[in-house]
Amino acid sequence: MKYFFLVLVLIAAVIAALLYLPVDNGRPLLSPDTVKAWVEPVDAESAPMEAPEMYRWQDSQGRWQYGSYPPAGVQAEPLAKKQVKTLSSDRVRSDSLKTYDSQPDSQ
């Protein structure tokens, strides 16, 4: 029984560390908003997917880097979001699809 409580305390400590200890970019790995998004159910029909905001910047060697969070002290420019167009399979008309014979052409 004492090991059960020890495991619970260790799990709580790991979760607290993920929520509060900063990593390379100065932010923790988990945020309350991220956890809330994982826990709350999302209705796929009513809520469109929102693309995360992306940035680009040049590193010290002049190479372009991309990410959700630019590092501190770097001149980063936001990237423009493009509209994603999708087509569901039930809207494809069968007469618009090409059909091919399974038999090879005889010559």
Residue pairs with C-beta under 8 A, 6 or more apart in sequence:
15 30
18 28
18 29
18 30
19 28
19 30
19 31
19 32
19 35
20 28
21 28
22 28
23 29
25 69
25 71
25 72
26 72
27 69
51 81
51 84
52 68
53 68
53 78
53 81
54 66
54 67
54 68
54 78
54 79
55 66
55 67
55 68
55 69
55 70
55 76
55 77
55 78
55 79
56 64
56 65
56 66
56 76
56 77
56 79
57 64
57 65
57 70
57 71
57 74
57 75
57 76
57 77
58 64
58 65
59 65
66 79
70 76
